[in-house]
Amino acid sequence: MLLPVLRHDNVKAWPKPHDDPSPAVPGVIRYVEAEKAFSATYDSDAHFAAYSVPELPHRLRLLALGRPELAAGWRMELFVVDVDHPWKKEETSTEEGRADLARRVAEWWAIEEQKLAGLAAEHVGLFIYRSRSGGYRIVARLLVPVVIRTEADREAWRIRYHRELIYLKRRFGIVADPACADITRLYRLPRVTRRQGEAPTAPEMRGDPAAIGVWTHEPCDDELADDLVTARGLAADAPSAWNSVVRRLEPKRQRQRKAPPPPRPSGPRARPANDTLESCAPHEGRPPRDDDERGRMVAYAYATLDKAIERIAAAPGHITGGNNALNAGVYSLARFAPHLLDECEIRARALDAAHRCGVIARDGAEGERKALATIDSAVRAGLRKPRWPALDEAFTSDEGPPLAELPPLLTAEEANAAIVAALRSPNALVVLKSSAGAGKSARMREAVRDHVARKGRALIAVPTHDLAAQTVDALAQLDVEATAPIGVARVRLPVIGQGETTACIHADAADHLAQSHGHVRQVLCSECPARDEHPATGGTCPAYDQGAEKAPVAVLQQQLLATVLADHTERLRGGDDDAIRLAFIDEHVAPTTTTDLATALSDWRVVQRDLSDDVRERLGPLMEAVLLGADIAGDGASLRALGAAAGCDDGYLNSAFDDARTLDGAKPWAGGVLESLARLTIQSPQNTRSRTERAARVTALIDALIDAAHSPDRQALWVDEQGARRLVTPARWTRRVRPYIEAGGRVRVLDATAYEPALRALWGEAFDFVRVDVADASVVVRRYGRWANGAKGQHCYDATPRGDRLRGPLRRIALMTNEVGASVAIFAHKPVADSLRKWLDAPPDAPTPDFVPDELVALRARGVELRIGHYGAQRGLDAWADCSAVVTLGDAWPNLGEARAQARALGIDPDAWAEAQARAELEQAWGRARTVHRTTPVLVLHLGALAPTTPQWAGVEAQQARKGRTRSRPPLPSDPSTWPEERAAKGLTARQHATAIGVPWSTYCRVAKAAASATLENKGSEGGPQMETSSFSGVSEDPEGASSLSRHLRATCDPLFLAVAPPTSPPVVPSERALAPEPCDPPAPQARPRPWGPAESDLVPIAASARGGGVVAEALGALERGTAKGPKRPPPSGRRWTAIPPPRVATR
């Protein structure tokens, strides 16, 4: 086999661009045997090519394709793979840096040698040699030379070459350079002289260049799907190198040939001939007319993508300029998604552009995290504002009913019949989604009663302790015996709770041992002296006594569901008559599990000696690799990617995953370890707590790794905004359902807010999904008020309620529930709910929190009971069933980062999953009103930005908040009527006194005036009529009444007349307008009546007698000194002062 050998890589290629057919300089390029080419030593930087065309002794360029001189074709003889280490482009200028780089390359090469050993075992005779940079090249002969004559042949070779590289990655973990797919590529030979005066290189070589082996693998159609998955994983790590490969492997988009442009209109406004990209953009106000226009839209979107990426890459490298360009560019591109551009491609290319512009290089890993956060935020913002909204209709399939169609609402009787029919379905797995309060739990308990009457046993899994107790009490009313699992979670043994304490004196240890897959009755209770001599009862421990296992119905917490299903699956397979054959899952159970990796590696290394031999040998290396890879990989990495990041090849990972799956259900701890922890807990609980906690964490870590091994290519790593890393995997109980059913069991899932896409992603079509929507009773009224700050982060700051955001909604709640009844239930986020509970539990004289408005205080003072609940702790409970109003304050959005990680683990749409969780929590809160079977009036009110969409809310329009808001004033430090005495005692002026007691000056004046007015009216002279007054809330629904009342208050608080005792004649109370000049002709002195009130000459003795009157006295003194507000000189001739009577105000 002859190969072309070039003295250096700068040899000019043939044909030249101007098509000069002159031959190359003699001696510059020659063809030699492969053995001699690879074994010879060269005095220059010699290179070779993978093609062989000895009849044309030139370096070839692509223009040679189709030339008559190349009629025999461009023959590719070799398959050459170039592999570089990850730090090839890293520049070091110090000895320490070069030494560190050499150390890292040596460690990398040691791992690569293991991969090459696996490669050599399957592909014999490969020739491998190291490169000067530290990488290596693999050389193999093609079984049949590939002849390239056309551009189509060249593209086919490129695709085949890329798929061979993907095969190397998928099978052996070797990551090569995809740029070598170019048929003109030159490769440096092993023994060359890089520069004149240097010694020739002598790299490490493996294999015989005289007998280079044949490459036996060839891509096939069956591997295409796997190749595409692997290519996407490579593109996530190296977007610039592999994104084009992914596009070539993906199915071709349905693009039509661009139609010819329409004829240009005549006249001076004719369209230019050279149409720009923007001028070719499709119309944004309508969907595409046909496939031709749709193809143009896709082409336009991709052209925009290329331009935007180049702008980002050319942005300045400092943090502000780069981030701004990144945010703006990604936002503009995300507006094309999801119909015209792929969201993953936008993210990958934007991240690559951020690397190129230098934004990430500035801060390293922290810079990459910030860039990813910027990209994520911009993508979500762009998706919310699509450039072509009409494309949603054009690109949406016709499957399923339109979103506007709502399922029919059934009556209560029809719903009962539908629920009973679903529970009696012959299908072994049924998911029942019915309106909250429709009676599905009651029908479930009746089905359990019937099952127990037939000598069967049943299981009910519930989410909370309170719901478990409620279920047990309801079963007792049906004469059905059941366990009473209140307290900490445990396997088979419920630990009973009594008030704020637990009956089990080692409740925390019991929880940790249960989470470590220990049987608490055998491990802990058998060693506990309190089992027979309990300190509270003096006899048998209530937890042990009531934790019997022989009850026909087991009511357990959902976190024990996987263990119990696995246990009874084995019992059913063994023919045990006491095995549970009917399992009910009441209310929502999480379909995913999140495991914190903060201390995972240290915990694992500490407890390895206590693990069973199987777990330590089969899972140990994989655990170390995954945890090390988790520190390197980015958000969204799969379990396979984590192992690859730690240097593991695919062959080893596949074997490790098989070993991990064999450990499913095995006991993780060696014999006697949990018993020893239990004994230490009894002897010294405080000193053993950290060890039991660590055992529980490691057990959860082992379970998560085994669960992830069942789907290793699914995204599992979640890196939050703070950089914390967690493993998100499908919950173990979801895998236990299918074996339990195959063993003969039946499962019924009852959830008012079940999300069908998530369940379909787990179980496919193997279950019946029954939806029952029930109409409200006639006494139910629903109201929705839009509140833009409904998200938790908008009205809470670091778990502290924000008064400026919460006072308005709480005021609306108080006003809307003012007349509904004696009790109001308010559900909110936990920080708000905890603060409200703290306020309600505080002594009456305690200060009111700043976020609680006066209207809510008044509502409570009138005897209305406020029952507070928080999101996440109300499912299925009846504690609020008798409330006359049920209010949800805010939108129950989950942690969006965690929701996206959960959606990736399930393989569903992240945004839809997050919204479904938020709506599910709200629907559960509204269901506490039990609206289906309600007999007394109830108001269901929601304040938030997430509008209700269930059928029961159809026709309910959002009520917008009134513009502006009334100020909520803090409580005063003391009684205003005592301020004059306090001032006089301390010798302070009014302003000094206001500063001393912390009251603003304007508030001080206003309150002091009102207090003085009230004091004088209460001390009115005998026979003097009293002014009728009204109470005013400040948020009155009667603006006219508020205005007239405000005028009345201004009139009664005028300081110039407050010190005057009302006369016996009909009173005319002066107001601020009493000093207003009124033009008139001066009447005769004898005919001029004296207005009611004192003459100006009488004001001085009045002021002298009111020196202790606080603000009133100060105002009168100001008038005496001529410094009071108003005219400071007598009115002009012909004008006089008159008293204007104030408006009359009726009592409200």
HELIX and SHEET records of a PDB file:
HELIX    1   1 ALA A   34  SER A   39  1                                   6    
HELIX    2   2 LEU A   62  ALA A   64  5                                   3    
HELIX    3   3 PRO A   68  LEU A   70  5                                   3    
HELIX    4   4 GLU A   95  GLU A  122  1                                  28    
HELIX    5   5 GLU A  151  PHE A  172  1                                  22    
HELIX    6   6 PRO A  178  ALA A  181  5                                   4    
HELIX    7   7 PRO A  209  ALA A  211  5                                   3    
HELIX    8   8 ASP A  221  GLU A  223  5                                   3    
HELIX    9   9 LEU A  224  ASP A  237  1                                  14    
HELIX   10  10 PRO A  239  LEU A  249  1                                  11    
HELIX   11  11 GLU A  278  CYS A  280  5                                   3    
HELIX   12  12 ASP A  291  ALA A  313  1                                  23    
HELIX   13  13 ILE A  319  ALA A  334  1                                  16    
HELIX   14  14 GLU A  343  CYS A  357  1                                  15    
HELIX   15  15 VAL A  359  ASP A  363  1                                   5    
HELIX   16  16 ALA A  365  ARG A  384  1                                  20    
HELIX   17  17 LEU A  391  ALA A  394  1                                   4    
HELIX   18  18 ALA A  412  LEU A  423  1                                  12    
HELIX   19  19 LYS A  440  ALA A  453  1                                  14    
HELIX   20  20 HIS A  465  GLN A  477  1                                  13    
HELIX   21  21 ALA A  507  GLN A  515  1                                   9    
HELIX   22  22 VAL A  520  VAL A  520  1                                   1    
HELIX   23  23 ARG A  521  CYS A  525  3                                   5    
HELIX   24  24 PRO A  529  ARG A  531  5                                   3    
HELIX   25  25 PRO A  542  GLN A  546  1                                   5    
HELIX   26  26 GLN A  558  LEU A  560  5                                   3    
HELIX   27  27 LEU A  561  ARG A  573  1                                  13    
HELIX   28  28 ALA A  600  VAL A  607  1                                   8    
HELIX   29  29 GLN A  608  ASP A  610  5                                   3    
HELIX   30  30 ASP A  613  ALA A  630  1                                  18    
HELIX   31  31 LEU A  639  ALA A  645  1                                   7    
HELIX   32  32 ASP A  650  THR A  662  1                                  13    
HELIX   33  33 VAL A  673  GLN A  683  1                                  11    
HELIX   34  34 PRO A  685  ALA A  709  1                                  25    
HELIX   35  35 ARG A  732  GLU A  742  1                                  11    
HELIX   36  36 GLU A  756  TRP A  763  1                                   8    
HELIX   37  37 LYS A  792  HIS A  795  1                                   4    
HELIX   38  38 GLY A  803  MET A  816  1                                  14    
HELIX   39  39 LYS A  830  ASP A  841  1                                  12    
HELIX   40  40 ASP A  854  ALA A  861  1                                   8    
HELIX   41  41 LEU A  896  LEU A  906  1                                  11    
HELIX   42  42 PRO A  910  TRP A  926  1                                  17    
HELIX   43  43 GLY A  927  ALA A  929  5                                   3    
HELIX   44  44 PRO A  951  TRP A  953  5                                   3    
HELIX   45  45 PRO A  976  THR A  978  5                                   3    
HELIX   46  46 TRP A  979  LYS A  986  1                                   8    
HELIX   47  47 ALA A  990  ILE A  997  1                                   8    
HELIX   48  48 TRP A 1001  ASN A 1018  1                                  18    
HELIX   49  49 PRO A 1039  THR A 1052  1                                  14    
HELIX   50  50 GLU A 1072  LEU A 1075  5                                   4    
HELIX   51  51 PRO A 1085  ALA A 1087  5                                   3    
HELIX   52  52 GLU A 1096  ASP A 1098  5                                   3    
HELIX   53  53 LEU A 1099  ALA A 1104  1                                   6    
HELIX   54  54 VAL A 1111  ARG A 1121  1                                  11    
SHEET    1   A 4 ILE A  29  GLU A  33  0                                        
SHEET    2   A 4 LEU A   2  LEU A   6 -1                                        
SHEET    3   A 4 HIS A  47  ALA A  49 -1                                        
SHEET    4   A 4 LEU A 186  ARG A 188 -1                                        
SHEET    1   B 2 ALA A  13  TRP A  14  0                                        
SHEET    2   B 2 ARG A  59  LEU A  60  1                                        
SHEET    1   C 4 TRP A  74  VAL A  83  0                                        
SHEET    2   C 4 TYR A 136  ILE A 148 -1                                        
SHEET    3   C 4 PHE A 127  ARG A 130 -1                                        
SHEET    4   C 4 MET A 205  ARG A 206 -1                                        
SHEET    1   D 3 TRP A  74  VAL A  83  0                                        
SHEET    2   D 3 TYR A 136  ILE A 148 -1                                        
SHEET    3   D 3 VAL A 214  TRP A 215  1                                        
SHEET    1   E 6 VAL A 553  GLN A 557  0                                        
SHEET    2   E 6 ALA A 458  VAL A 462  1                                        
SHEET    3   E 6 LEU A 582  ASP A 586  1                                        
SHEET    4   E 6 ARG A 746  LEU A 750  1                                        
SHEET    5   E 6 LEU A 429  SER A 434  1                                        
SHEET    6   E 6 ASP A 768  VAL A 772  1                                        
SHEET    1   F 2 GLY A 497  GLN A 498  0                                        
SHEET    2   F 2 THR A 501  THR A 502 -1                                        
SHEET    1   G 3 THR A 592  ASP A 596  0                                        
SHEET    2   G 3 ARG A 725  PRO A 730 -1                                        
SHEET    3   G 3 LEU A 717  VAL A 719 -1                                        
SHEET    1   H 6 GLU A 865  HIS A 870  0                                        
SHEET    2   H 6 SER A 823  ALA A 828  1                                        
SHEET    3   H 6 ALA A 885  LEU A 889  1                                        
SHEET    4   H 6 VAL A 938  GLY A 944  1                                        
SHEET    5   H 6 VAL A 780  ARG A 786  1                                        
SHEET    6   H 6 ALA A 958  GLN A 959  1                                        
SHEET    1   I 2 CYS A 796  TYR A 797  0                                        
SHEET    2   I 2 THR A 800  PRO A 801 -1                                        
SHEET    1   J 2 PRO A1077  PRO A1079  0                                        
SHEET    2   J 2 ARG A1135  TRP A1137 -1                                        
END                                                                             
